[in-house]
Amino acid sequence: MAATSKSPMTTDWLLQVCGASSLEAVKSVNLWAKSLRDSDVTRVLAQCTQLEVASLSLNKISSLEAFAKLSHLKELFLRKNEVEDISELRHLQVSLRLLAGLCT
């Protein structure tokens, strides 16, 4: 079942999409254009402690705070989200390779 703006992302849905047995096993996600919001990132993605690559373009993310604890994150794609304040970058790890325009 695909995530829509009417049904928020769940742990079970993410595990199924990624083919993983646990959130700790998720290293890469491709979730562009899923109408994801900050609450989805906080509730589910922030629990993926081994996450290295997150493709989250074309969503409704406005804060990067939930990414602060993802120390393995190397690539974060956020093109066409709702991040308006450049100071949100303070939440990201220094080694992160930022690959997309954050401000819309």
Buried (B, 14 or more C-beta within 10 A) or exposed (E): EEBEEEEBBBEEBBBEBBEBEEBEEBEBBEBBEBBBBBEBBBBBBBBBBBBBBBBBBBBBBBBBBBBEEBEEBBBBBBBBBBBEEEEBEEBBBEEBEEBBEBEE
